[in-house]
Amino acid sequence: MCMKLLAIHARGRCSSEITEPGMKAETGRHYFVIYNTSAGRLRYGAMERLSAFFQNRKLAASFSTIDACDWSDVRAKLNRGREVRFVVAAGDGTLRLTLERLWQRKLLGKVAVAFVPLGSANIAALSLGLPRAMSKALELAVSGTPRPVDLGLVDNRHVFFIAAIFGAVSDVTVRARRDFKERFGIFAYLLCLDRLLLNDYRGSVFRVSYDEDGKQQEVDSHSLIVCNQLNIGNLKPARHITADDKHLDLITLHNTRFWGLFTAAWEFFRGQRDSRVLRHRPIERTICKLTGFKGHVHLDGDECLDLGETIDFRVMPHAARIVT
């Protein structure tokens, strides 16, 4: 049966529900397992283990990519009173896209979402303190308890869980080599710091205009970060930027030399609000106008190219339920 499932996976279609004798149907829960075959660890035998986990435990599950997910089946199971849990076995980008598709279909409040980190950097797993080992992550996915978390919304189109990043810092995250990320994980970004070392900070400045308490603010910055969650493992900023605080955090960087980034990091994690190299504002909703911006935009593992000069950011408090 495992080989049959894998053949279906290769075509990117939802598999039929597993209905072998002895199936655990009494719980009423159905798992929609979302995978991405291009995710780092899924290309090295993880797909077989993923299928076997649900088969061996006789758990009702459907498998698909996010693009091939049968949303009519999701709604049908919810309408019949079934509990539905999505299990995203992929990287940060697929998790973000799954949350976005659930939001578009008004299903975020009706299902729980678990994350099995099989990508390269897996920042979301680090932020939530989820296990990286596949076996432990799968066990948590089926036995863990959903908790409410905030999501960020960009232009009423794009959802993000971690952050929307613009400018010089985004250039590093977007250009990190895939083979380095697969081999070194989050540390692959450190190998791209030469881009920040050689960056022309004065020449890459753009103007950020935004509303704060009814007053228009303007700052010049080389990097804009609108984040929902920045707790990386045990490295938690004293600012208490968490995924359930019901607001986003707007951060701009202003250093003119590479070493100023270390100053900004120190200022950020020790809790100072403003300095010569960093500004930080909590926001619930704001419209930012970026004048002169020509760089990359990084959205939870994805490069986003269709954002204009004027961008609407807002928080969706406790919009999703993530299994932890």
C-alpha positions in Angstrom: 0.0 0.0 0.0 2.9 2.4 0.7 4.1 2.1 -2.9 0.6 2.8 -4.1 0.4 6.0 -2.0 3.8 7.1 -3.3 2.7 6.7 -6.8 -0.3 9.0 -6.1 2.0 11.5 -4.3 4.3 11.7 -7.4 1.3 12.9 -9.4 0.5 15.5 -6.8 -3.1 14.4 -6.2 -4.9 13.8 -2.9 -4.9 10.2 -2.1 -8.1 8.4 -1.2 -8.8 8.0 2.5 -7.1 5.0 4.1 -9.8 2.6 5.0 -8.1 -0.6 6.0 -9.8 -3.0 8.6 -9.3 -1.8 12.1 -9.2 1.9 11.1 -9.5 4.2 14.1 -12.7 5.9 13.0 -14.0 6.5 16.5 -12.0 9.7 17.0 -13.7 11.3 14.1 -10.5 13.1 13.1 -9.2 13.2 9.5 -5.7 14.3 8.6 -5.0 16.3 5.4 -1.2 15.8 4.9 0.3 18.6 2.8 3.7 17.9 1.4 6.1 19.6 -1.0 8.4 17.2 -3.0 11.0 19.9 -3.5 11.4 20.5 0.3 14.9 19.7 1.5 14.4 16.5 3.4 11.5 15.1 1.4 13.9 14.4 -1.4 15.8 11.9 0.7 13.4 9.2 1.6 11.1 11.0 4.1 8.1 10.5 1.9 8.0 6.8 2.6 8.3 7.4 6.4 5.5 10.0 6.2 3.1 7.5 4.5 4.1 4.6 6.8 3.4 6.7 9.9 -0.3 7.2 9.2 -0.7 3.7 7.7 0.9 1.9 10.6 -1.3 3.7 13.1 -4.4 3.3 11.0 -5.1 7.0 11.0 -7.5 8.4 8.4 -5.4 10.6 6.1 -5.3 12.1 2.7 -2.1 13.2 1.0 -1.5 16.0 -1.5 0.4 19.0 -2.5 -1.3 22.3 -1.5 -2.2 23.0 -5.1 -3.9 19.6 -5.5 -5.8 19.6 -2.2 -9.4 18.7 -2.5 -11.1 21.5 -0.7 -14.6 20.2 -1.4 -13.6 17.0 0.6 -12.3 19.2 3.4 -15.7 21.0 3.6 -17.6 17.8 3.3 -15.8 16.2 6.3 -16.4 19.3 8.3 -20.1 19.4 7.4 -20.4 15.8 8.6 -18.9 16.8 12.0 -15.5 15.3 11.4 -12.5 17.0 13.1 -10.0 18.1 10.5 -6.3 18.6 11.1 -3.9 19.7 8.5 -0.3 18.3 8.8 2.2 20.4 6.7 5.2 18.2 6.1 7.4 20.6 4.2 9.2 23.9 4.7 8.3 27.4 6.0 7.0 28.5 2.5 4.5 25.6 2.3 3.3 26.3 5.8 2.7 29.9 4.9 0.9 29.0 1.7 -1.3 26.5 3.5 -2.3 29.1 6.1 -3.0 31.5 3.2 -5.2 29.0 1.3 -7.1 28.2 4.5 -7.7 31.9 5.1 -8.9 32.5 1.5 -11.4 29.7 2.0 -12.5 30.9 5.4 -11.4 27.6 7.0 -8.7 28.9 9.4 -11.0 28.9 12.4 -12.4 25.5 11.6 -9.2 23.3 11.4 -6.0 22.9 13.3 -2.6 23.0 11.6 0.4 21.0 12.6 3.9 21.5 11.2 6.5 18.7 10.5 9.6 20.7 9.5 11.1 19.1 6.4 12.4 22.2 4.8 15.9 23.8 4.9 15.8 26.5 7.5 12.5 25.7 9.3 12.3 29.1 11.1 8.7 28.4 12.0 9.6 25.3 14.0 12.4 27.1 15.8 10.0 30.0 16.6 7.4 27.6 18.1 9.8 25.2 19.7 8.7 22.3 17.6 10.9 19.2 17.3 13.0 18.9 14.2 13.3 15.1 14.2 10.6 13.8 11.9 9.4 11.0 14.1 8.9 13.4 17.1 7.3 16.0 14.9 4.8 13.5 13.5 3.9 12.3 17.0 3.3 15.8 18.1 1.3 16.5 15.0 -1.3 13.9 15.9 -1.2 14.2 19.7 -0.5 17.9 20.3 -2.9 20.6 21.4 -3.8 23.5 19.0 -3.1 26.9 20.3 -4.3 30.3 18.9 -1.7 32.3 17.1 -1.8 35.6 15.2 -1.1 36.0 11.5 0.0 39.0 9.5 -1.9 40.1 6.4 -0.3 42.0 3.5 -2.6 44.0 1.1 -5.5 41.7 2.1 -3.9 39.0 -0.2 -0.8 37.4 1.4 -0.7 35.8 4.8 2.5 35.4 6.9 3.4 33.8 10.2 7.0 34.9 10.7 7.8 38.1 8.9 7.7 40.2 5.8 11.2 41.4 5.1 12.3 44.2 2.6 15.7 45.4 1.5 19.2 44.4 2.4 18.3 41.8 5.0 15.8 40.3 2.6 18.5 40.0 -0.1 20.4 37.6 2.2 17.4 35.4 2.9 16.3 35.3 -0.7 19.7 34.6 -2.2 20.8 31.9 0.3 21.8 28.9 -1.8 19.4 25.9 -1.6 22.2 23.4 -1.4 23.7 25.3 1.5 20.3 25.5 3.3 19.8 21.7 2.8 23.2 21.0 4.2 23.5 23.6 6.9 19.9 24.6 7.6 19.5 28.0 9.2 23.2 28.5 9.4 23.3 28.8 5.6 22.2 32.4 6.0 25.5 33.1 7.8 27.3 32.0 4.7 25.6 34.9 2.8 26.7 37.6 5.2 29.2 38.7 2.7 26.3 40.4 0.9 25.7 42.5 4.0 29.4 43.1 4.4 29.7 44.4 0.8 26.3 46.2 0.8 26.2 49.9 0.0 24.0 50.9 2.9 23.8 54.6 2.0 23.0 53.7 -1.7 20.3 51.2 -0.9 18.2 53.4 1.4 14.5 53.8 0.7 11.9 56.0 2.5 9.3 54.3 4.7 6.2 56.4 5.4 3.6 55.0 7.8 0.8 56.1 10.1 1.5 56.1 13.9 -1.3 57.2 16.3 -2.8 59.3 13.6 0.4 61.0 12.6 2.4 60.4 9.5 6.0 59.2 10.1 8.8 59.1 7.6 12.1 57.3 8.1 15.0 56.3 5.7 16.0 52.7 6.0 17.9 50.0 4.1 15.7 47.2 5.6 12.1 47.0 6.7 10.9 44.0 8.8 7.2 43.6 9.7 7.2 40.6 12.0 4.7 38.5 13.8 7.2 36.2 15.6 10.9 36.4 16.2 11.6 34.0 19.0 14.4 31.8 17.5 14.7 28.8 19.8 15.7 30.1 23.2 17.0 33.4 21.8 14.0 35.6 22.7 14.0 39.4 22.4 13.3 41.3 25.6 10.6 43.1 23.6 8.4 40.0 23.9 7.6 39.6 20.2 5.4 36.6 20.3 2.9 35.0 17.9 -0.1 35.5 20.2 0.3 39.2 21.3 -2.4 40.4 18.9 -0.1 42.9 17.1 2.7 43.0 14.5 6.0 44.7 15.0 7.4 47.2 12.5 11.2 47.4 12.6 13.5 49.6 10.4 17.3 49.4 10.3 19.5 52.5 9.7 23.1 51.5 10.1 25.5 52.8 7.4 28.2 50.2 8.0 28.2 46.4 8.2 29.2 46.4 11.9 26.1 48.5 12.7 24.0 45.3 12.2 25.6 43.8 15.3 24.7 47.0 17.2 21.1 46.7 15.9 20.9 43.1 17.0 22.1 44.0 20.4 19.7 46.9 20.7 16.9 44.6 19.5 17.5 41.7 21.9 18.2 43.9 25.0 14.9 45.6 24.6 15.7 49.3 23.7 13.0 50.8 21.6 14.9 53.2 19.4 18.5 53.9 18.7 20.7 55.3 15.9 20.5 52.1 14.0 17.0 50.6 14.9 13.4 51.8 15.2 10.7 49.5 16.5 6.9 50.1 16.7 4.1 47.7 17.6 1.2 48.0 15.1 -2.2 46.5 14.6 -2.7 48.0 11.2 -0.7 50.5 9.1 -0.3 51.5 5.5 3.3 51.8 4.5 4.5 53.7 1.5 8.0 52.6 0.3 9.6 55.3 -1.9 12.7 54.3 -3.9 12.5 50.6 -2.9 13.9 48.2 -5.5 15.1 45.2 -3.5 13.8 41.8 -2.6 10.7 40.9 -0.5 10.9 37.8 1.6 7.7 36.3 3.0 8.2 33.3 5.3 10.4 31.3 3.0 9.0 32.8 -0.3 10.2 35.6 -2.5 7.2 37.9 -3.3 7.4 40.1 -6.4 3.9 41.5 -6.8 3.9 44.1 -4.0 3.6 47.7 -5.0 4.9 50.9 -3.5 2.0 51.3 -1.1 1.5 48.2 1.2 -1.2 47.6 3.8 -0.1 45.6 6.8 -2.5 44.4 9.5 -2.6 41.7 12.2 -5.3 39.0 12.3 -5.4 38.2 16.1 -5.6 34.5 17.0 -6.6 33.7 13.4 -5.0 30.3 13.2 -4.7 27.3 15.5 -1.2 25.7 15.4 -0.5 22.4 17.1 2.3 22.6 19.7 
